[in-house]
Every structure is written in C-alpha cells, then in structure tokens.
Amino acid sequence: MKTRRIAALCMCAVMTASLAACGGSGDKGASEGGKDKGGKLSVMIWDNYQEPGLKEIIADFTEETGIEAELQVVQWNEYWTLLEAGAQGGEMPDVFWMHSNESQRYMSNEILLDLTDKASDSELVDMSKYPEEIKELYTYDGKVYGIPKDIDTIALWYNKTMFDEAGVDYPDETWTWDTVVENAKKLTKEDGSQYGIAIRNDNNQEAYYNIVYDMGGEIISDDKKTSGYDDPNTIKAMQYIEKLIQDGSMPSMETMSENNPDILLKSGKSAMSFHGSWMVSTFKQEDYIKENCDCAVMPMDADSGRRVSIYNGLGWAAAANGDNTENAWKLIEYLGSEKAQQKQAELGITMSAWDGTSDTWAGCAPEFNLQAYLDMRDDMVVRPYSRNTVTWENRASEIFKDVYSGNMSMEDACKQIAEEMNATLSEE
C-alpha cells in the first residue's frame, strides 16, 4: 500500500535528518498494465499556497479518469531530504515537483521516470508549447524526465505608503539600478524603524542575478564549465549590492537571516524588495500588502538599457521505480495539458508554462499591477544552473555574508566565489 511506502520514506528522512513532515495515503483505485499495483497516487509539492488550486485541478483529473491522488505539502528543506532519502531507499512519491537546482543530478542518476515516448505519443502534452529553456531543464541525454509546470519572472515590490511619506515617486519603467540605490537611501530612517530595501545574501534569482545579466556579466558560462563571478561586469553589478550595504539602506545581516524580504515587506520594515511571481499567491492573502503595496517592472541598466528577468520553471516528474507509473504518467500528462495549465493561471496558482496560458493570471489579484511580471517576459535569462548548482550557490551565499558584515569587499568575494566555483565545476 502507498501508506507503507510513504511511511518508509518519512522514517528514513527522520533518521537521517531528524525531520518528520510527511503523511500517508490510502490504497483505493486501480490501474492496468506495466508494473502498476494500483492505489491512490501520492503527489508531493513544497508550496502551501499552491495547494488549494492544485487540489482543485487534481479533483478534475480524478473526475475525468477515476484515478485518485492525494496531495501532500512538505516544506522546501524537508522536501529534498525526503526525496533524496526515498531515492536512496527506493521509496518515493508517485508524482512530485522537480527544480532546476536538482534536476541534473536526479536525471543523470536515472532516478526519474523516462517520459520521452509517453510525451511524444500524448494527445494532451505538446512539448513545442513549452519554453525551450524550461524543457532543457528536464531533459538529459536527449530524454525527457519532466513536463514543465510553470514559469516565473521577477518584479520590484514597493510600499506606496512609505513612498508617499518620503515624497518619492513610485517605481516605473524609467528606473535604473542607480535609481534604486538613490531612493533606497531616501526611504531609510535613521532610527532603524524602516529600511529602503531588503536583499538577502542568498536572494540570487530574485535579486542580484538580474543585476548581473543587466550589466553584461554572467554567473556561469553557457557550457557550464566556468564561473562568471570574476567577470568585471559581474563584479560591477554586485557592487550595487555593496553600495546598498554601505549606505545603511538595508537591515542588518542578523535581521535578514531571521526575516525574509517578504516578511520585512509585509511588516512595514522595508520599502522595497524583489519577488518572483510565485509569491503573488501569498501576497494576495496579506491585508497589509494589499492595502499598502504594489509591484513594477525590474530596474534596468542605465548604460545598456537592458532589463532582464531571471526565470525558471518547475517540472512534474515521477519515480523511475514507482509501482504506479502508468497512472503517475496520466496525472503528469493531465497537469501538463493546455486545459490544466489554463486553469492553473486562472486560479492564480502561478504563471503557466504552456504558451499563451499565462495572460489570465494577471487578473487573479486585480489590486496589484501583475502585468509587470508578464512584461518581464520580454527579456528573460534562465536561472543559472549546472549539475551541482546547490553546492556552488550555497557557498556563494556563505561568502557574501562577509561582505554584508563588512569583513570583505564585494570584489574579493566575487573572485573567491569564482575560484571555488571553478573547482566545483571541474569535478562535474
């Protein structure tokens, strides 16, 4: 029964990481063919705010097919602990989210179900309708291991009330990164009760990756073999973060280690922060943000005029050794269909990967200028990745702590990151 499989997955994770965030599922339903033994499909994700909408879509699937599925939410850190423990012990959920940070590792180790032929033969899935770079995230050696779920872009969020009180005009398409630095200082109060902006040392996709590519730098080379952190343009871009730190326009490292930028925004402690489109499902439920905040397109580089959004997209995947692979594919196929992708956008779950289905998403929270996120699709760069993305990203975040604490210059930090990252990449 699926209950036993999930329980084993949880027990393994608890033993290895002292974590217990898992639930069982029943054994109702049946399937035909292959190695399927029947049973309710187990589906694992990490975002509580997407749960209600996805449950509705899965209910539609059940109504159409008679196949039952139970959705389970496991928080980000525990999610990967559970998934890795399941991969090592042979016990994994039937269907689950895959992220670009981890996809190369899981695909190259043959942990994910090969969906190549299934996708090619499908009447519901059309691989030509998904962004090429998102498809590549879940393709390895020419084989498909994940069906794109969504795409995301980044926007600048700001507190209108704070801007009005400081006499600062709201952000718009004329803003550059110099404008951000200038106004962040104006919006910071000397008594520490309010800061102009909040950017954590690990806010890569949502913040500094965008600056880097605006200014002609890069995080990793196209062939995934070389770090771009020591590129002069990358260093120049990262020095904008250093300037915000030196100006006192951001909360202390200690404060931000305990409070993410979204917490500081909704608690009235920060006037600006950058957030991915996946955060909208959270923000539209926050009364303070609805009353005081809005979003705008990202700033641009003053010299080139380039306005980049780093973008990413999740993929729906299944375990290669699952005992319900046929029904698992049927669910993935449905979730990747135009019909389900359209409903995902309409419900405001997130922007969808299927071409042309995301425009209705902008109406899911009319109190915000969500068109800003759609406009950021004009110049997108896929989130930098390699086989061991987590290793070098985590190390970069650690080194940036020394910049935030004033113990290292941004230039020296970037050069150290490049050296260590190159060593990591050489071993991939």
Helices and strands as residue ranges (DSSP letters): H 2-17, E 41-45, G 48-50, H 51-65, E 69-73, H 76-89, E 95-98, H 100-108, H 116-121, G 127-129, H 132-137, E 139-140, E 143-144, E 147-148, E 154-159, H 160-166, H 177-186, I 204-208, H 209-214, H 232-246, H 253-258, H 261-266, E 272-276, G 277-279, H 280-283, H 287-292, E 293-296, E 309-311, E 315-318, H 325-335, H 338-346, G 359-363, H 371-375, G 376-378, E 380-382, H 389-404, H 410-426
